[in-house]
């Protein structure tokens, strides 16, 4: 095989997969977990050779994912973890259900495994299998363990229409639910569309703070606060969603400047970071790679009750305490 178009002196994970087969997924050099890989750094000429693989067969586990009414669910992601305590061998595989709700995943044979289900659209609650009452999942080399059928439960979500202080809809504002009781965060891929409409990921019953954030939006909470103490706590009861109506978000301030290196030279790969003191809050990191000198911009900043190197917040705020 040949993979070209790589950047010299990059740090690449080389991953091997034969979909639809009974071969284990592999990450070079020989790991069966895609998150446990050794980086490949192409030389100055942009090439790396002898990055070889010897794929091994595993055991297959398959089944169907449905909702509580028995309807098949397409696009549910299924990951599998298996580890052999005797050899230390570890396998993490990943797939998603097809239009019939079916999945098929290859795992380490002969050891107990666990499955984790996740809905990228956030409608259904994530879950693990097996639970205490279920039989263990043990894949066998050369055979397929079928009938591992799973049911997903709908969670309660939050809907809102996001606008700025002028009343204009804001796209790309993401929404996350932060549990008051256990600090779990339910976010999924929920970000506002061109009309400002957004729905959070589904969450189990409980009390939550609703966080809004985005590329140019400092993290802020429903209730108009940049801090946890000022956030409005809501209560969710599945499967009903809670509509917050129109939520006004404050746009972020910006820090700009120029970077030069003492003695000259191109300051490539410099990372500029602005941090709230004494804690960091929300996005605010910009990586820059360019010729000297570098002009940079760090955005998504807020200054509510914190020292921060910004001359002012775009909105009048009370003096920090």
C-alpha positions in Angstrom: 0.0 0.0 0.0 1.0 3.6 -0.4 -0.5 6.6 1.4 0.8 9.9 0.0 0.2 13.6 0.5 1.6 13.6 4.0 3.4 16.5 5.7 7.1 15.9 6.5 7.8 15.6 10.2 4.2 15.1 11.0 3.0 12.7 13.6 0.7 10.2 12.0 -1.3 7.2 13.4 -1.4 4.4 10.8 -4.6 2.4 11.2 -5.6 -0.8 9.4 -9.1 -2.1 9.0 -10.8 -4.7 6.8 -14.5 -3.9 7.1 -17.0 -6.7 6.9 -14.3 -9.3 7.7 -13.3 -11.2 10.8 -9.9 -9.5 11.1 -9.2 -7.3 14.1 -8.6 -3.6 13.5 -5.0 -2.7 14.1 -3.0 0.4 14.8 0.7 0.3 13.9 2.9 -1.2 15.2 0.6 -4.1 16.1 -1.9 -2.6 18.6 -5.5 -3.7 18.5 -6.7 -0.5 20.0 -7.0 2.5 17.7 -6.3 4.9 20.7 -3.0 3.1 21.5 -0.8 3.8 18.6 2.8 4.8 17.9 3.3 7.9 15.8 4.9 7.7 12.3 7.1 10.7 11.5 7.9 11.0 7.8 11.5 12.0 7.0 12.5 15.2 5.4 11.6 13.8 2.0 8.1 13.2 3.4 8.3 9.4 3.3 8.2 6.5 5.8 8.8 2.9 4.7 8.3 -0.6 6.3 5.1 0.5 8.1 3.8 -3.0 7.8 0.9 -4.9 9.4 0.0 -8.6 9.9 -3.7 -8.6 10.6 -5.1 -11.2 13.0 -8.5 -12.8 13.1 -10.8 -12.2 15.9 -14.3 -13.2 17.1 -17.4 -11.5 15.7 -20.2 -10.1 17.8 -23.4 -8.9 16.1 -26.9 -7.8 16.9 -29.5 -5.1 16.3 -30.2 -1.8 18.2 -33.8 -0.7 18.6 -35.8 1.9 20.4 -38.3 1.1 23.2 -41.0 0.6 20.5 -39.0 -2.0 18.7 -38.0 0.2 15.7 -34.4 -0.3 14.4 -32.1 2.6 15.0 -29.6 3.7 12.3 -26.4 5.5 13.0 -25.9 4.3 16.6 -22.2 4.0 17.3 -21.0 0.8 19.0 -17.6 0.5 20.5 -16.2 -2.7 22.1 -13.5 -3.1 24.7 -11.8 -6.4 25.4 -8.7 -7.1 27.4 -6.8 -10.3 28.3 -5.4 -10.0 31.8 -3.0 -12.9 31.3 -1.3 -11.5 28.2 -2.1 -7.8 28.6 -3.5 -7.7 25.1 -6.1 -5.1 24.5 -8.7 -4.5 21.8 -10.9 -1.5 21.1 -13.1 -1.7 18.0 -15.7 0.7 16.6 -18.7 0.5 14.2 -22.1 2.1 13.7 -25.5 0.5 12.9 -26.9 0.4 9.4 -30.4 1.3 8.2 -31.8 -2.0 9.7 -30.2 -1.1 13.1 -27.7 -4.0 12.7 -24.1 -3.9 13.8 -21.2 -6.3 13.4 -17.9 -5.9 15.3 -14.7 -7.9 15.6 -13.2 -8.5 19.1 -10.5 -10.3 20.8 -11.5 -14.0 21.1 -11.8 -15.9 24.4 -12.0 -12.9 26.8 -14.9 -11.0 28.4 -15.8 -7.9 26.5 -18.1 -4.9 27.0 -20.1 -2.8 24.5 -20.8 0.9 24.7 -23.6 2.5 22.7 -23.6 6.2 21.8 -26.0 8.3 19.7 -24.2 11.0 17.8 -27.4 12.9 17.4 -28.1 12.9 21.1 -31.7 11.6 21.1 -30.9 8.4 23.0 -29.1 7.8 26.2 -25.7 6.2 26.0 -25.4 2.8 27.7 -23.1 -0.1 28.4 -23.6 -3.8 27.9 -23.6 -6.2 29.6 -25.3 -5.1 32.8 -25.1 -7.2 36.0 -28.1 -9.3 34.9 -26.8 -10.1 31.4 -24.6 -13.0 30.3 -21.0 -11.9 29.6 -20.0 -11.2 26.0 -17.2 -13.6 24.9 -16.3 -13.8 21.2 -14.9 -17.0 19.8 -12.3 -17.3 17.1 -13.8 -18.4 13.8 -17.4 -18.0 14.8 -20.0 -15.2 15.1 -21.8 -14.5 18.4 -25.2 -13.3 17.1 -28.3 -12.0 18.8 -26.7 -9.4 21.1 -29.7 -7.1 20.6 -29.9 -3.9 22.5 -32.6 -1.3 23.3 -31.9 2.4 23.7 -33.9 4.8 25.8 -34.9 8.3 24.8 -33.5 11.1 27.0 -34.9 14.5 27.8 -33.3 17.4 25.9 -33.3 21.1 26.0 -34.3 23.3 23.0 -33.6 26.9 22.5 -33.3 29.7 19.9 -30.0 31.5 20.3 -29.6 35.2 19.4 -27.2 38.0 20.2 -28.1 41.2 22.1 -29.3 42.8 18.9 -31.8 40.0 18.4 -30.0 38.4 15.5 -29.9 34.6 15.3 -26.4 33.1 16.0 -25.3 29.9 14.3 -22.6 27.6 15.7 -23.4 28.0 19.4 -23.2 24.7 21.1 -25.2 23.5 24.0 -24.3 21.2 26.8 -26.1 19.9 29.9 -24.0 19.7 33.1 -25.5 17.5 35.8 -25.7 19.1 39.2 -25.5 15.8 41.0 -22.7 14.0 39.4 -20.9 16.4 37.0 -21.7 14.3 33.9 -21.9 16.4 30.7 -24.3 15.7 27.9 -23.4 17.5 24.7 -23.4 15.3 21.6 -23.1 17.4 18.5 -25.7 20.0 19.5 -24.9 23.4 17.9 -27.3 26.0 16.6 -28.2 26.3 12.9 -28.6 29.4 10.8 -31.9 30.2 12.5 -30.3 29.8 15.9 -32.2 26.6 16.7 -30.5 24.0 18.8 -31.4 20.9 20.8 -29.1 19.4 23.4 -28.2 15.7 23.7 -30.7 13.6 25.6 -30.1 13.3 29.3 -31.6 11.2 32.1 -34.0 12.7 34.7 -32.3 15.2 37.0 -31.2 18.8 37.6 -28.9 20.5 35.1 -27.0 23.7 34.3 -27.3 24.6 30.6 -24.0 25.8 29.1 -23.6 27.7 25.8 -20.3 28.0 24.0 -18.8 28.3 20.5 -15.8 29.4 18.5 -16.4 33.1 19.1 -18.7 32.6 22.2 -17.2 32.4 25.7 -18.8 29.7 27.8 -21.8 31.0 29.6 -24.8 29.6 31.4 -28.5 29.8 31.0 -29.5 32.6 33.3 -27.0 35.1 31.9 -24.0 34.1 34.0 -20.4 33.2 33.1 -20.0 31.3 36.4 -21.6 28.2 38.0 -22.9 30.2 40.9 -25.1 32.4 38.7 -26.4 29.6 36.5 -30.1 28.8 36.5 -30.8 25.1 37.3 -33.4 23.3 35.3 -35.1 20.0 35.9 -35.6 17.4 33.1 -38.1 14.5 33.0 -37.7 12.1 30.1 -38.9 11.8 27.4 -40.2 15.4 27.4 -37.9 18.2 26.1 -37.8 21.5 27.8 -37.9 24.6 25.6 -36.0 27.6 26.9 -37.4 30.0 24.2 -35.0 32.6 23.0 -31.6 32.7 24.8 -29.4 35.7 24.4 -25.6 35.0 24.4 -22.8 37.5 24.8 -20.2 37.5 22.0 -16.5 37.2 23.1 -13.8 39.8 23.3 -10.6 39.4 21.4 -6.9 39.7 22.1 -4.6 40.3 19.1 -0.9 40.9 18.8 2.3 40.0 16.9 5.0 37.4 17.8 8.7 37.7 17.0 11.6 35.5 18.1 14.7 37.0 19.6 17.5 36.8 17.1 15.0 36.4 14.2 13.7 33.2 12.6 10.2 32.1 11.7 8.1 31.4 14.9 6.3 28.4 13.5 4.0 26.3 15.6 3.6 28.9 18.4 0.5 28.4 20.5 -1.2 31.5 22.1 -3.3 30.9 25.1 -5.4 33.2 27.2 -6.5 31.9 30.5 -9.1 33.2 33.0 -7.5 33.6 36.4 -7.5 31.7 38.7 -9.4 29.1 36.5 -9.6 28.6 32.8 -13.1 28.7 31.3 -14.2 27.8 27.8 -12.4 27.9 24.5 -9.6 30.4 24.0 -6.7 28.6 22.4 -5.4 29.5 18.9 -2.6 27.5 17.3 -0.7 29.5 14.7 1.7 28.4 12.0 3.0 31.0 9.6 6.0 33.0 8.5 7.6 35.6 10.7 6.2 37.8 12.2 3.0 36.1 13.3 -0.2 38.0 13.9 -2.5 36.1 16.2 -6.0 36.3 17.6 -7.4 34.7 20.7 -11.1 34.8 21.0 -14.0 33.5 23.1 -13.0 35.4 26.2 -15.1 36.6 29.1 -14.1 38.8 32.1 -16.9 38.2 34.6 -15.3 38.4 38.0 -11.8 37.4 36.8 -8.6 39.1 35.8 -7.9 38.6 32.1 -5.6 40.4 29.7 -8.4 42.1 27.8 -9.0 45.8 27.9 -12.7 45.5 28.4 -15.6 43.1 27.9 -18.0 44.0 25.0 -20.8 44.5 27.5 -20.8 46.6 30.7 -20.2 44.4 33.7 -20.0 45.2 37.4 -16.6 45.5 38.9 -15.0 42.1 39.7 -15.2 40.9 43.3 
